[in-house]
Amino acid sequence: MAWVTWRQNRIQFVAGGLVLLAVALLAAATGPSIRAAFDQQELATCLPPASRSGCDIIVRHFQSEHDTLVLVARYLVFLPALVTVFVGAPLLARELEHGTYRLAWTQGITRRRWLLSQTLLLSAATVLGALALSLIVMWWRLPFDRLEGRMSPSRFELEGVVVPAYAVFALALGVFSGALLRRTVPAMTAALAAFVAVRLAVANFLRPRYLAPEHDTATGLTPNNHAHDWVLSNSLVDALGRQISAARENLAIEHAQAARIDVQEYLIALGWRRAVSFQPADRFWTFQAIEAAIFLGLAALIVIATLRLVQRTPA
């Protein structure tokens, strides 16, 4: 089965290897210079709780100097979706669409074993490739992670064990879509749409609630440093804890300016303060484990559903 799997998916294997090689070469070409800039500008002295004068300017300069590369790296979040489209969806849809499944499933091997063998072999290759991608990105992003943390969605989804979990889920979803729709292009489209929908639902509705968020209320109007945390809400509240609307804040500022009073002192005198709800940075690996378990569990359920669907497919 390994040889058959290779023969049927060799283009995808080669393309995936080339993409991984390109990412590795780009990381190797740009990573050392980013680390050198980080060390030359002594950005380590600007990391909380340590700080020095001019840190805001230095950090902004470092970030703007490499913002194009960071943006390019952000697009790597779409690579697991390619597994859905080009590896998972065609696996069964191609056989069912062209009728070759009749030959494949009558060669002394049951359709159940055929599907499990193909899926497990492709899953192993997918996990290895996605894990390598995650390690490359984590190595390359280390200077930025030291400055910004890894908890925010734009960084969380590029690193750690969630990357191979996303890829395995994408593969399982694509295979199921192919078995259900029996046509390659519709299966690709449906699987991609489902993959994006699930990812967005988990990121927006489940991930912020994996653990109860922590809350911080600053005595002044500027919140404590949460640069490495995932800030869920950051709002101005009054003495009773009610959120201040933008219109109400603007009106108070106008009153302070009309009375020629310092705006900050006036708002503090009103009892207003900054309230922050956040997920701490030290929960990164806990959240990674929870989210990886969710997507692997979904993948397992989808594989079971696909097996039952294939068993009912007329020979």
N, C-alpha and C positions, 0 to 999 in steps of 0.2 A: 504493500500500500504506500510505502514511503516513496517508491519510484514513481508510482502512478500520480501521487499528489504533487511531486516535483514536476512531472511532465505536464500536468494540467495547469499548474500555477507558476511555472518557471518565469513567465514575464513579470508577474507580480513580485516574486521573490527578488529578481534582479533589480526591478524598479525600486523596491523598498530598500535594498542594499545600497543602491546608488544615492537615494535620498539621505540615508543615514550617513553615508560617507561624505556627502556634501555638507551636512550639518557639522560633522566632526571636523572637517577641514576648515570651515568658517570659524568654528569655535577655537581651533588651534591657531588660526591666523590672527584673531582679534583678542582672544582672552589674555595673553601675556601683556599686551599694551594697556589693556584696561586695568590689570593688576598693578602695572608700573605707575599709571596715573594715580591710582588710589593711594599707593605708597608715597609717591612724590608729593602729593598734596596733603599728606598726613591726615587723611580723612578718618583714620582710626581714633584720633583725638576728638572727633566730633560725634562719636557714637555715645548714646545715652549710657550711663549718667554723666560721663565726662563731656566737656564742651570747652571751646575756646572762642575768643572773639573772632568774628567774621565767618563763623561756621555756615550760616545761612547762605552767604554768597559763594563760598567754596563748594558746598554741596550742590547748589543750583548749577554752578558752572560745570561740575563733573557730570551731572545728569544731562544737561543740555548738550554736552560734548559727545555723549554716546546715545542720545535719544533715538536716533535712526536705527542703530543696531538693536536696541531694546524693542523697538516697534517690530522689526523684522522677526526677532525671536518670539514675539507674542503670537505671530501667525502659526507657530508650530502647534498651537492648541488645536488646529484643524486637522493635523495628521491622523489621529484616530478615526476621524470621519472618513478618510480615504480607505481605511480598512473595510468599513461598511460597504462602500460603493464598489471597490475594485477587487476585493477578496471574498467577502462574505456573500454578497448578493448573487454573484455569478456562479457560486459553487453548485447549488442545486438548480437554480433557474436555467442555467445553460444546459444541463442534462435534460431537464423536463421540457424545455422549449424545443430542443432538437430531437427529442425522443431517444437519445443515447442512453438514458437511464435503464431502458429495457435490457441493453447489453451489459451495462455495468452491474446490474443487480441479478444477473443470471449466470455469473462466472464462478460459481462455487463459493460465493460470499454473500451473506445476508445483507439486505439493505440497511439494517440497523448497524451491523459491524462496519459496513462501508462508510456510513455517515459518521459514526463515532471515530473511526480511524482518521478520516479526512479532517474532521473538526479538531481532534486532539493534536494532530501533527501541525495543522495551521495555527492552532492556539499556542503551541510551544514556540513556533517561529515568531508569532506576533508578540508574545511576552518577552522573548529575548530582545527583539528589535526595539520594543517600546521601553524596556528597562534600560537598554543602552542609550536611547534618546534621553530618558530622564536623567541618567547620570551625567551625560554630556552637558545638558542644560544646567543642572545643579552646579557643576564645576564652573561653567562659564558665568553664571549669574551670582556667584559667591560675593563679589564686591558690592553688587546692588542689594543683595539680600542682607548684608551687614548694615547697610544704610536704611533700607526700607522695610525689611522683614519679608516673610513669605506667606502671610496669612490672607492677604487680600486676594480676591478671585483671579486677578490678572497674573498672579504669581503662583498661587496655590495649584492651579490646574496644569502647570507646566513642569512640576517637580514631584518627586516622591513616588510612592507606590500607586497613586491614582492613575498615572499615565498608562501602565500596562493593564490596569483594571478597566479603564475606558476602552482600550483597544480590544480586549477580550469581549467586552459587552458589545462593541461595534461588530465584531466578527459574528457573534451568535445572532445578533439582530439581523444582520444581512442574510445569513443562512436561512433563518426563519422566514424572512420576507420572500426569498427566492422559492422556498417550498410552498408558501401560501399563494403567491401570485403567478408562479410558473412562467414568468416572462422576465428577461434580464433587465431591460431598461425600467419598466414599472417597479421591479423589485429594488433596483438601485435608488430610485426616487423616493419610494415609500420608506425604505430603511434609513436613508439620510434624514428625511423629515422626522421620523420617529426618534432617531438618535439625538438630533438637535433639541427636540422637544423635551426628552427625558433629561438631557444635560442641563437645560435651562431650569426645568422644574426642580431638580435637585439643588442646583446652585442658589436659586432664589428663595425656595420655600423650605427645604430640608436643612441645608448646611448651616444657616444661621441659628438653627434650633438643635443641633447635635448636643450641645450643652447649654445650660442657661447662661446668657451673656452677663458680664459684669458691668457695673455702673460706677461712674466717677463724676462727682460734682465739684467743680473748682470754686474756690472762694471768690475769685475774680472772674473776669470775662474770658480769659484765655485758659483753655483746658490744659491739664497736665500732658506731658509728651506721650503720645500714643503712636509714634512713628512706625513701630514694628507690629502693632496690634491691627486687627481688622475692626475698624470703626463702623458700627451699624447705624448709629445716629449721633448727631452732634448739634444740639439745639440750645437756644437761649430760653431760660425758664424764669418765672417770677418767684417771689418768696413762698408761694403756695405750691410750686412745682408745675404750674401750668405753662405750656409752651407759648413763647412770645411770637406772634405773627410778624411778618415783615412790615406790614403797615403800622403796627403798634410800635415796633422798634424804630422805624423812620420818624414817627411822630415824637418819640422821646428824644431822639437825636436833634430834631428841629428845636424842641423846647430848650435843650441844653445849649445849643448854638445861639439861640435868641437871648438867653440869659447870660451868655458868655461864660459858661461853666464848662470845665473839662468833661467831655462826653463819657469817658470811662468812669470817672468819679461819680458822675450823676447817675449812671445806670447802676453802679454798685450801691449807691445810696438808696435807690429804689428797691434794693434787695434782689436784683436780677443776677443770675449766675449762669455759667455754662455747664450743661449736663451732657455726659457722653456715655453711650452704651457701646460695648465692644467685646470682641472675643480676643483674649490675650494671646500673645505670640507663642507662649510656651505650650499651647494646645495644638500646634501644627501637626505633630505626628499622631496625636489622638484623632484629630479630624481626618487625617490621611487614612488611618486604619478604618475608621467608620465608613468613609465614603468608598474606599476600595471594597470593603465587605458588601456594601449595598450593590455596587455594580457587578461584582462577581456573583452575588446571589441572584441578581436579575438574569445574568448570563446563564447560570445553571438552570433556572426555571425556563428560560427560552429554549435551551437545548432539549430539555424534557418535552416541551410542547412540540418542537420540531420533530423529534423522534416519533411521537404519536401521530403527527401529521403525515410523515413519510410512510409509516406502517399502513396507513389507510389509503395511500396512493395506489390506484390500480396498476398492476404490472403491465 
